[in-house]
């Protein structure tokens, strides 16, 4: 039996087409398998949520006084220095007034000049007696100046710690110039402020958690001691003081504090992890829920407060709804997904 070349060609083409068709179907099936999104899931839960804000404050004293010079002059004696405790009504400095210094200096120069002249004149001459008389009067004037123009004492106005000093013994000072700052360390508080929209969260007597930059490993407890009855027009903020409770370590004016203030509490709030919530181009928040057939559905949600890493869901979800918490970025509505278990945290 003879087979023509034409028949052979047709047979070969049929076989090749068959193999090509089978290979294409396999590739298509593999591609479809590869395109199934892999996600991790979690259930929406109901729990107590507390929303808080973090602010900073500075330790300052409520009782501080500036000690000013009562007159122009020179510091003759100084009894107070930085980090020194001073007591009310005690002498802390003595000022030699400029007028007294000038008059006494002039009188001393005159006495010294006459004494020098007296040494160069014959004691038996009439000029000697004249200069001697003049010298006696000059010395009398000097004593009068010393007694008539007294030094000026500076009395401590309050008990406290000297926290700043601008003068030293021998310094020239002007009237009303600040010489020292005295701080009552018993009145140290944290000065802080918040935007007026959080006014209801800063009630007097409320306890707060505080951490000082100087003591980062210590968590302190503070209580709002006063809320000032005014909103700053320029910043729209309300100022308040926090008294630190039961802290034995040294506190200094100027130390910075980090403060956490709870601003909202909801007892039975439906929540999901914040990273599960996406934001659409039309300004809507949404999540992907998973049904029993492993199909993902885009679900618009309305969010409420934030607590840590969780967001409150006001509408759009029910308790125990299964949501996607990983792999949702590339999902589309109504696609089948492959679910993998979330890795369990290792116990220490």
C-alpha positions as CSV (number, residue, x, y, z in Angstrom):
1,X,0.0,0.0,0.0
2,X,1.4,3.3,-1.0
3,X,0.9,6.4,1.2
4,X,1.2,9.7,-0.6
5,X,3.4,12.6,0.7
6,X,0.3,14.7,1.1
7,X,-1.3,12.2,3.5
8,X,1.9,12.1,5.6
9,X,2.0,15.9,5.8
10,X,-1.6,16.1,7.0
11,X,-1.0,13.4,9.6
12,X,2.1,15.2,11.0
13,X,0.2,18.5,11.2
14,X,-2.6,16.9,13.1
15,X,-0.2,15.4,15.7
16,X,1.6,18.7,16.2
17,X,-1.6,20.6,16.6
18,X,-2.8,18.1,19.2
19,X,0.4,18.4,21.3
20,X,0.3,22.2,21.0
21,X,-3.3,22.3,22.2
22,X,-2.7,20.0,25.2
23,X,0.4,22.1,26.2
24,X,-1.6,25.3,26.0
25,X,-4.3,23.9,28.2
26,X,-1.8,22.9,30.8
27,X,-0.1,26.3,30.7
28,X,-3.5,27.9,31.2
29,X,-4.4,25.7,34.1
30,X,-1.0,26.5,35.8
31,X,-1.4,30.2,35.2
32,X,-4.9,30.1,36.8
33,X,-3.5,28.3,39.8
34,X,-0.7,30.8,40.2
35,X,-3.1,33.7,40.1
36,X,-5.1,32.6,43.1
37,X,-4.3,35.3,45.8
38,X,-2.9,34.0,49.1
39,X,-4.3,35.8,52.2
40,X,-4.3,35.6,56.0
41,X,-7.5,36.2,57.9
42,X,-8.9,37.3,61.3
43,X,-12.3,37.8,62.8
44,X,-13.7,41.1,63.8
45,X,-13.8,41.3,67.6
46,X,-15.8,43.2,70.3
47,X,-13.8,44.7,73.1
48,X,-13.1,47.8,75.2
49,X,-11.3,50.4,73.2
50,X,-9.5,53.4,74.6
51,X,-8.3,56.2,72.3
52,X,-5.3,58.2,73.5
53,X,-3.1,61.1,72.4
54,X,0.6,61.6,73.2
55,X,1.9,65.1,74.1
56,X,5.0,66.6,75.6
57,X,5.4,68.9,78.5
58,X,8.1,70.7,80.5
59,X,8.8,70.6,84.2
60,X,8.6,74.1,85.7
61,X,8.0,75.6,89.1
62,X,4.9,77.5,89.9
63,X,6.7,79.7,92.5
64,X,9.8,81.5,91.1
65,X,11.2,84.9,91.9
66,X,13.8,87.1,90.4
67,X,16.1,88.9,92.8
68,X,16.9,92.4,91.3
69,X,19.5,94.9,92.3
70,X,18.0,97.8,94.3
71,X,20.5,100.3,93.1
72,X,23.4,101.0,90.7
73,X,26.6,99.7,92.3
74,X,29.2,97.0,92.8
75,X,28.6,93.6,94.4
76,X,30.7,93.9,97.6
77,X,29.6,90.5,99.1
78,X,27.7,87.6,97.6
79,X,26.3,84.8,99.8
80,X,24.3,82.8,97.2
81,X,25.3,80.7,94.3
82,X,23.7,78.1,92.0
83,X,22.3,75.0,93.5
84,X,22.4,76.6,97.0
85,X,19.4,76.7,99.2
86,X,18.6,80.1,100.6
87,X,16.2,81.2,103.3
88,X,13.6,84.0,103.3
89,X,14.7,87.2,105.0
90,X,18.3,86.2,105.1
91,X,21.1,88.4,103.7
92,X,22.2,87.1,100.2
93,X,24.3,90.1,98.9
94,X,25.7,93.5,99.7
95,X,25.8,96.3,97.1
96,X,28.2,99.2,97.3
97,X,26.2,102.0,95.6
98,X,27.8,103.9,92.8
99,X,27.4,107.3,94.6
100,X,29.1,106.0,97.7
101,X,31.9,104.3,95.6
102,X,32.5,107.6,93.7
103,X,32.5,109.8,96.9
104,X,34.8,107.5,98.9
105,X,37.1,107.0,96.0
106,X,37.4,110.7,95.5
107,X,38.0,111.2,99.3
108,X,40.7,108.5,99.3
109,X,42.5,110.0,96.3
110,X,42.5,113.4,98.1
111,X,43.9,111.9,101.3
112,X,46.6,110.1,99.4
113,X,47.5,113.2,97.4
114,X,47.9,115.3,100.6
115,X,49.9,112.7,102.3
116,X,52.3,112.6,99.4
117,X,52.7,116.4,99.4
118,X,53.3,116.4,103.2
119,X,56.3,114.1,102.8
120,X,58.0,116.6,100.5
121,X,57.6,119.7,102.6
122,X,59.7,120.9,105.5
123,X,57.9,120.2,108.8
124,X,58.8,123.7,110.2
125,X,57.4,125.6,107.3
126,X,54.0,127.3,107.3
127,X,52.9,125.3,104.2
128,X,53.4,122.1,106.1
129,X,50.9,123.2,108.7
130,X,48.4,124.2,106.1
131,X,48.6,120.9,104.3
132,X,48.4,119.0,107.6
133,X,45.2,120.8,108.5
134,X,43.8,120.1,105.0
135,X,44.8,116.4,105.4
136,X,43.0,116.2,108.7
137,X,39.8,117.6,107.2
138,X,40.1,115.2,104.2
139,X,40.3,112.2,106.5
140,X,37.3,113.5,108.4
141,X,35.4,113.8,105.2
142,X,36.4,110.2,104.2
143,X,35.0,108.8,107.5
144,X,31.9,110.9,107.1
145,X,31.3,109.5,103.6
146,X,31.8,106.0,104.8
147,X,29.3,106.5,107.6
148,X,26.8,108.6,105.7
149,X,26.6,106.5,102.6
150,X,26.0,103.0,103.7
151,X,26.2,99.8,101.6
152,X,22.8,98.3,100.5
153,X,21.9,94.9,101.8
154,X,20.0,92.5,99.5
155,X,17.5,90.4,101.5
156,X,16.2,87.0,100.2
157,X,12.5,87.4,99.3
158,X,11.6,83.7,99.6
159,X,13.1,80.3,100.6
160,X,14.2,78.1,97.7
161,X,17.0,77.0,95.5
162,X,19.2,79.3,93.5
163,X,18.7,78.0,89.9
164,X,20.3,80.9,88.0
165,X,23.0,83.5,88.8
166,X,24.2,86.4,86.6
167,X,26.6,88.2,89.0
168,X,29.6,87.6,91.2
169,X,31.6,89.5,93.8
170,X,32.9,92.6,92.2
171,X,30.3,92.7,89.4
172,X,28.9,96.0,88.3
173,X,25.1,96.0,88.5
174,X,22.4,98.5,87.5
175,X,19.2,99.2,89.4
176,X,16.5,96.6,88.7
177,X,19.0,94.3,87.0
178,X,18.2,90.6,87.6
179,X,21.0,89.1,89.8
180,X,19.5,85.7,90.8
181,X,16.5,83.4,90.2
182,X,15.2,81.5,93.2
183,X,12.9,78.5,92.7
184,X,10.7,76.8,95.2
185,X,11.4,73.2,94.2
186,X,8.3,72.0,96.2
187,X,6.1,73.6,93.5
188,X,7.5,71.7,90.5
189,X,4.8,70.6,88.0
190,X,4.7,69.5,84.4
191,X,3.4,72.4,82.2
192,X,1.5,71.0,79.2
193,X,-1.2,72.0,76.7
194,X,-3.6,70.4,74.3
195,X,-5.8,71.5,71.4
196,X,-9.2,72.8,72.6
197,X,-11.0,69.8,70.9
198,X,-9.6,67.6,73.8
199,X,-10.8,70.0,76.5
200,X,-13.2,67.4,78.0
201,X,-10.3,64.9,78.4
202,X,-8.3,67.1,80.8
203,X,-10.4,67.3,83.9
204,X,-8.8,68.3,87.2
205,X,-8.0,65.2,89.3
206,X,-7.5,62.9,86.3
207,X,-4.6,60.6,86.5
208,X,-2.1,60.3,83.6
209,X,0.9,58.2,82.6
210,X,4.1,60.2,82.4
211,X,7.6,59.3,81.2
212,X,10.5,61.8,81.7
213,X,13.3,61.9,79.1
214,X,15.8,62.0,82.0
215,X,14.4,58.7,83.4
216,X,13.2,56.8,80.3
217,X,13.0,53.5,82.2
218,X,10.6,54.8,84.8
219,X,6.8,55.1,84.2
220,X,5.4,57.8,86.5
221,X,2.0,58.6,87.6
222,X,0.7,62.2,87.5
223,X,-2.5,64.0,88.3
224,X,-4.0,67.1,86.7
225,X,-3.7,69.7,89.4
226,X,-5.2,72.7,87.5
227,X,-6.7,73.5,84.1
228,X,-6.3,77.1,83.2
229,X,-9.6,78.8,82.3
230,X,-8.5,80.3,79.0
231,X,-7.9,79.1,75.4
232,X,-4.8,80.6,73.8
233,X,-6.1,82.5,70.7
234,X,-2.9,82.0,68.7
235,X,-2.7,78.2,69.2
236,X,-6.2,77.2,70.1
237,X,-4.8,75.3,73.0
238,X,-5.7,74.9,76.7
239,X,-2.9,74.8,79.3
240,X,-2.8,72.7,82.4
241,X,-0.5,71.5,85.2
242,X,0.4,67.9,86.1
243,X,1.6,67.1,89.6
244,X,4.0,64.1,89.7
245,X,3.0,61.5,92.3
246,X,5.4,59.5,94.6
247,X,8.6,60.0,92.6
248,X,11.8,60.1,94.8
249,X,14.4,60.9,92.2
250,X,15.7,64.4,91.5
251,X,13.5,66.6,89.3
252,X,14.8,69.8,87.7
253,X,13.1,72.7,86.0
254,X,13.3,72.3,82.2
255,X,13.1,68.5,82.1
256,X,10.9,67.2,79.3
257,X,8.0,64.8,79.8
258,X,6.0,62.5,77.5
259,X,2.3,62.3,78.6
260,X,-0.4,60.0,77.4
261,X,-4.0,61.2,77.7
262,X,-7.0,59.0,77.1
263,X,-9.6,61.0,75.1
264,X,-12.3,58.5,74.4
265,X,-13.4,55.1,75.9
266,X,-15.9,52.7,74.3
267,X,-16.8,49.6,76.3
268,X,-18.2,47.3,73.5
269,X,-16.5,48.4,70.3
270,X,-16.3,46.3,67.2
271,X,-12.7,46.5,66.0
272,X,-10.2,45.2,63.3
273,X,-6.5,45.8,62.9
274,X,-5.8,49.1,61.3
275,X,-3.7,47.5,58.5
276,X,-6.8,45.6,57.4
277,X,-8.6,48.8,56.4
278,X,-7.9,50.2,52.9
279,X,-8.7,53.6,51.4
280,X,-10.5,53.8,48.0
281,X,-10.0,56.6,45.4
282,X,-13.5,57.8,46.2
283,X,-12.6,58.5,49.8
284,X,-14.2,55.4,51.3
285,X,-12.7,53.0,53.8
286,X,-13.2,49.3,53.1
287,X,-12.1,45.8,54.0
288,X,-12.3,42.4,52.3
289,X,-14.5,39.8,54.0
290,X,-14.2,36.1,53.2
291,X,-17.3,33.8,52.9
292,X,-17.5,30.1,53.5
293,X,-16.5,29.4,49.9
294,X,-13.2,31.4,50.3
295,X,-14.5,34.2,48.1
296,X,-13.4,37.7,48.9
297,X,-15.9,40.5,49.1
298,X,-15.2,44.2,49.2
299,X,-17.1,45.7,52.1
300,X,-17.4,49.5,52.8
301,X,-17.0,50.4,56.5
302,X,-17.3,53.4,58.6
303,X,-14.4,53.8,61.1
304,X,-14.4,55.4,64.6
305,X,-11.7,55.8,67.2
306,X,-8.1,54.4,67.1
307,X,-6.8,52.3,70.0
308,X,-3.2,51.2,69.6
309,X,-3.1,49.3,66.3
310,X,-6.9,48.7,66.1
311,X,-9.6,50.7,64.5
312,X,-13.2,50.8,65.6
313,X,-15.8,49.8,63.0
314,X,-19.0,51.8,63.4
315,X,-20.8,50.1,60.5
316,X,-20.3,47.7,57.7
317,X,-19.2,44.6,59.7
318,X,-20.6,42.3,62.3
319,X,-18.9,40.5,65.2
320,X,-17.0,37.4,64.0
321,X,-17.0,38.5,60.4
322,X,-13.9,37.0,58.7
323,X,-11.7,39.7,57.2
324,X,-8.4,39.7,55.3
325,X,-5.5,41.1,57.3
326,X,-2.7,40.3,54.9
327,X,-2.6,40.1,51.1
328,X,-5.6,42.4,50.6
329,X,-3.7,45.1,48.7
330,X,-4.0,43.3,45.4
331,X,-7.4,41.7,45.9
332,X,-10.5,42.4,43.8
333,X,-14.1,41.9,44.7
334,X,-15.6,38.4,44.3
335,X,-12.3,36.5,43.7
336,X,-11.5,33.2,45.2
337,X,-8.5,33.2,47.6
338,X,-6.3,30.8,49.3
339,X,-6.2,31.1,53.1
340,X,-3.1,30.5,55.1
341,X,-2.9,30.4,58.9
342,X,-1.5,33.4,60.7
343,X,1.9,32.5,62.3
344,X,1.5,32.0,66.0
345,X,3.6,34.1,68.3
346,X,6.3,32.2,70.1
347,X,6.0,32.0,73.8
348,X,9.1,33.2,75.7
